[in-house]
Amino acid sequence: MATLTATRTGALGRAESLGLRFDWLVLAASGWLLGGLYWDEANGVLWYQLYCYYYGRNTPFLAATKLLDTVTSGNYRAVGTKSGPWWYRLNDPNDQTFLHWKTVNFWLTRIPASARPDLGGRKFIIGASVGSIAGAGNHGPGFHAIADLPPLTDPPNSVIPNGLHLADYTYAGPQRPPNAHRDTNYTFRPGPAEVEGGVALDAPGTGLWPPSGGTGFWQMNLDQVNSFCWVETETRHGIIMFGRVNETAFRRVVLIILLLAGLGLLA
């Protein structure tokens, strides 16, 4: 009788015979996702964030590719020089402690010129909400301001230094719990783990918190923001985030547009 262990061992053996390392197998099965995109018109370059949602080690978070007008076949165009990848704060692939990429891997957007003096001249926002690991990343829509996009001539595996933390919902921040505050219209269900050997639903490590004192808390990745856009016109300005806010934990999820309070975007 075949067992899961035997099947997995056999599959790994076959993969390794093709030259694939186990880490790459883990990455391939860990949910590769596309984060932010930014078109650099001056250089004809597409900047992008590609990340591995379930991966528990440090990885790069940013790369760029030059797009050409050269037709290859049909509607396809050729690509030119590929730049990067860049890491955030630390480029140690063996790190399993800080996982800085999880705080900035969802979006990349340019800061309007009018707002840059307030941010020390910084030109770009990078950020993310929580990923798959409760202790890593932002427990809410966190974002940092960085000086600029890195030079395309940087050698591979260069590091982008720590940015200005404008919204920090990580355990490195001062707030406890680190979760962003929200309304209280959700039902928190405490209790034992749902599977043998699992974590109790109300254990701090889950990232799930009941309302307290009239304040609700961002519910791990049941609440989620995946996109970030800074709008600046003559009559409207503000930040739009697209995502969801969970109304009843483990049951009903409502899609919404999240607006940062006080920016008057829809006034």
Beta strands, then each sheet from edge to edge (+ up, - down):
strand 1: 32-40
strand 2: 45-52
strand 3: 62-73
strand 4: 76-88
strand 5: 107-110
strand 6: 124-128
strand 7: 142-146
strand 8: 158-160
strand 9: 164-167
strand 10: 181-182
strand 11: 216-217
strand 12: 224-232
strand 13: 237-248
strand 14: 252-259
sheet 1: 1+ 2- 3+ 4- 8-
sheet 2: 5+ 6- 7+ 9-
sheet 3: 10+ 11-
sheet 4: 12+ 13- 14+
end
